[in-house]
Amino acid sequence: GVNPFLPSGEIPGMARDSDGNVWIADAAALHRWDGTAWTTISGGWGLENLERVNALAIGPDDTIWLGTEGGLLRWTGSGSPTLFTTANSPLPTNPVKGVAVRSDGMLAVAASKFQSVTPFPCGLCIVSGDPAVPSHWTVYGWGTSPLPHYQLGAVAFDPRGDLWVSTLSEGVAIVETGSGVTGLEPPIGALPTQLAL
């Protein structure tokens, strides 16, 4: 059996890398199980200053992506991570609620700042290439695209390479990124009043 460790709160993400290590993100730290022992990797990263971790994804090159309340964190496996925020990237708001990486490295980021005033600041970001290059970002915003709602959550790529996006109270939307067409489909279970690509 596996000796459990005590995470600091809920577990917003678990993923496996290409070497078979299992990575677990809790609200304030990143842990690795290598098959024999647990190691906390993010001890000096200051995750506690980013309020909480919301999502974890591992890319095909084993880059680790953490969606936090303070931005999008990229760690390549050595050195310090890079933090992408509204100050240094096209990220529309700092709280990242969902992150996914496609097999070719395309990155999807759902950013949504839940607050009492609606609509919330939000955006669905598709990043093709290095996220440090602003032109590699395409950002869909509620009200300026067919994105059906401003409450964004989890994201996941399906086997075709299309992106599924939780729009919480409005269901699921699909971004056709795998079929050669990039556009937003209406949410599943809702009838559209207008259709636009």
C-alpha positions as CSV (number, residue, x, y, z in Angstrom):
1,G,0.0,0.0,0.0
2,V,0.8,3.7,-0.3
3,N,1.6,5.7,2.8
4,P,-0.7,8.7,2.5
5,F,0.5,12.2,3.1
6,L,-1.6,14.9,4.6
7,P,-2.5,17.6,2.0
8,S,-3.3,21.1,3.0
9,G,-7.0,21.1,2.0
10,E,-8.8,19.7,-1.0
11,I,-6.9,18.2,-4.0
12,P,-7.6,20.3,-7.1
13,G,-5.5,18.2,-9.4
14,M,-3.7,14.9,-10.0
15,A,-1.8,13.9,-13.2
16,R,0.9,11.4,-14.3
17,D,4.0,12.4,-16.2
18,S,5.8,10.4,-18.9
19,D,8.1,8.7,-16.3
20,G,5.1,7.4,-14.4
21,N,5.4,9.8,-11.5
22,V,2.0,10.8,-10.0
23,W,1.7,14.5,-9.2
24,I,-0.8,15.9,-6.8
25,A,-1.6,19.5,-6.3
26,D,-3.3,20.5,-3.1
27,A,-4.3,24.1,-2.3
28,A,-0.8,25.3,-1.4
29,A,1.7,22.7,-2.6
30,L,2.8,20.3,-5.4
31,H,3.7,16.7,-4.5
32,R,5.3,13.9,-6.4
33,W,4.9,10.1,-5.9
34,D,7.8,8.3,-7.7
35,G,6.6,4.8,-6.8
36,T,8.4,4.6,-3.5
37,A,8.2,8.0,-1.8
38,W,6.5,11.3,-1.6
39,T,8.4,14.5,-2.3
40,T,7.0,18.1,-1.9
41,I,8.4,20.0,-4.9
42,S,7.0,23.5,-4.5
43,G,8.4,24.3,-1.0
44,G,10.0,27.6,-2.0
45,W,7.6,28.7,-4.7
46,G,5.4,30.9,-2.6
47,L,2.2,29.2,-3.6
48,E,0.6,30.4,-0.4
49,N,1.0,33.9,-1.7
50,L,-1.1,33.0,-4.8
51,E,-4.0,32.2,-2.5
52,R,-4.7,28.6,-3.7
53,V,-4.1,26.1,-6.5
54,N,-7.3,25.4,-8.6
55,A,-6.0,23.1,-11.4
56,L,-3.1,21.0,-12.5
57,A,-2.1,19.8,-15.9
58,I,1.1,18.2,-17.3
59,G,2.1,18.7,-20.9
60,P,3.6,16.2,-23.3
61,D,7.1,17.6,-22.5
62,D,6.3,17.1,-18.8
63,T,6.0,20.8,-18.1
64,I,3.7,21.3,-15.1
65,W,1.0,23.9,-15.3
66,L,-0.8,25.1,-12.1
67,G,-3.9,27.3,-12.3
68,T,-3.9,29.5,-9.2
69,E,-5.9,32.4,-7.8
70,G,-2.8,34.5,-8.6
71,G,-2.2,33.4,-12.2
72,L,-0.9,30.6,-14.3
73,L,2.3,28.9,-13.1
74,R,4.6,27.0,-15.5
75,W,7.4,24.7,-14.2
76,T,9.7,22.9,-16.6
77,G,11.1,20.5,-14.0
78,S,14.0,22.6,-12.8
79,G,14.7,26.0,-11.4
80,S,12.0,28.4,-10.4
81,P,8.6,28.4,-12.1
82,T,7.3,31.2,-14.3
83,L,4.1,33.0,-13.3
84,F,1.8,34.5,-16.0
85,T,-0.6,37.2,-14.8
86,T,-2.5,40.1,-16.3
87,A,0.7,42.2,-15.9
88,N,2.9,40.0,-18.2
89,S,0.5,38.2,-20.5
90,P,-2.9,38.5,-22.2
91,L,-4.5,36.6,-19.3
92,P,-7.8,38.4,-18.8
93,T,-7.9,38.0,-15.0
94,N,-5.5,36.3,-12.6
95,P,-7.7,33.6,-11.1
96,V,-7.2,30.5,-13.3
97,K,-9.9,27.9,-12.7
98,G,-9.0,25.4,-15.3
99,V,-5.9,24.4,-17.4
100,A,-5.4,21.6,-19.9
101,V,-2.7,20.7,-22.4
102,R,-3.3,18.9,-25.7
103,S,-0.9,16.2,-26.9
104,D,0.8,18.7,-29.3
105,G,1.4,21.2,-26.5
106,M,-1.6,23.5,-27.1
107,L,-2.6,25.1,-23.8
108,A,-6.1,25.9,-22.7
109,V,-6.7,28.2,-19.7
110,A,-10.1,29.2,-18.2
111,A,-9.7,32.4,-16.1
112,S,-12.7,33.7,-14.1
113,K,-12.7,36.0,-11.1
114,F,-15.8,35.0,-9.1
115,Q,-17.2,38.1,-7.3
116,S,-20.4,39.6,-6.2
117,V,-20.7,42.0,-9.2
118,T,-21.6,40.3,-12.5
119,P,-20.5,39.6,-15.1
120,F,-17.2,38.4,-13.6
121,P,-13.9,39.3,-15.4
122,C,-13.2,36.2,-17.4
123,G,-11.7,34.7,-20.5
124,L,-11.0,31.4,-22.2
125,C,-7.4,31.4,-23.5
126,I,-5.9,29.1,-26.2
127,V,-2.1,29.3,-26.3
128,S,-0.3,27.9,-29.3
129,G,3.4,28.2,-28.6
130,D,5.3,29.9,-25.9
131,P,2.9,31.7,-23.5
132,A,5.6,34.4,-23.0
133,V,4.8,35.6,-26.5
134,P,1.5,37.6,-26.4
135,S,0.7,36.8,-30.1
136,H,0.5,33.1,-29.2
137,W,-2.6,33.8,-27.2
138,T,-6.2,33.8,-28.4
139,V,-8.6,35.0,-25.8
140,Y,-12.4,34.5,-25.9
141,G,-14.4,36.8,-23.6
142,W,-18.0,36.6,-22.6
143,G,-20.0,39.1,-24.5
144,T,-17.3,39.5,-27.2
145,S,-17.4,35.9,-28.4
146,P,-19.9,33.0,-28.5
147,L,-18.7,32.0,-25.0
148,P,-22.0,31.2,-23.3
149,H,-21.2,32.5,-19.8
150,Y,-18.6,34.3,-17.7
151,Q,-18.4,31.6,-15.0
152,L,-15.6,29.4,-16.3
153,G,-14.3,26.2,-14.6
154,A,-12.6,23.0,-15.8
155,V,-11.3,22.5,-19.3
156,A,-10.3,19.3,-21.1
157,F,-9.2,18.2,-24.6
158,D,-11.1,15.3,-26.1
159,P,-9.4,12.6,-28.3
160,R,-10.2,14.7,-31.5
161,G,-8.3,17.6,-29.9
162,D,-11.4,19.7,-29.3
163,L,-11.6,21.7,-26.1
164,W,-14.5,21.2,-23.6
165,V,-15.1,24.1,-21.3
166,S,-17.3,24.1,-18.2
167,T,-19.4,27.3,-18.2
168,L,-20.8,26.2,-14.8
169,S,-24.5,27.3,-14.7
170,E,-24.7,27.3,-18.5
171,G,-23.4,23.8,-19.1
172,V,-20.5,22.8,-21.4
173,A,-19.2,24.6,-24.5
174,I,-16.9,23.1,-27.1
175,V,-14.1,24.9,-28.8
176,E,-13.3,23.2,-32.1
177,T,-9.5,23.2,-31.9
178,G,-8.9,19.7,-33.3
179,S,-10.9,19.8,-36.5
180,G,-9.1,22.6,-38.2
181,V,-11.8,25.1,-37.3
182,T,-11.5,27.3,-34.2
183,G,-14.9,28.4,-32.9
184,L,-17.2,28.1,-30.0
185,E,-20.2,25.7,-30.1
186,P,-23.3,26.3,-28.1
187,P,-23.4,24.7,-24.6
188,I,-24.7,21.2,-24.4
189,G,-28.3,21.1,-23.2
190,A,-29.1,24.7,-24.2
191,L,-30.7,26.0,-27.3
192,P,-28.8,28.9,-28.8
193,T,-30.5,32.2,-29.6
194,Q,-27.7,33.0,-32.1
195,L,-24.9,30.9,-33.6
196,A,-21.6,32.5,-34.5
197,L,-18.2,31.2,-35.2
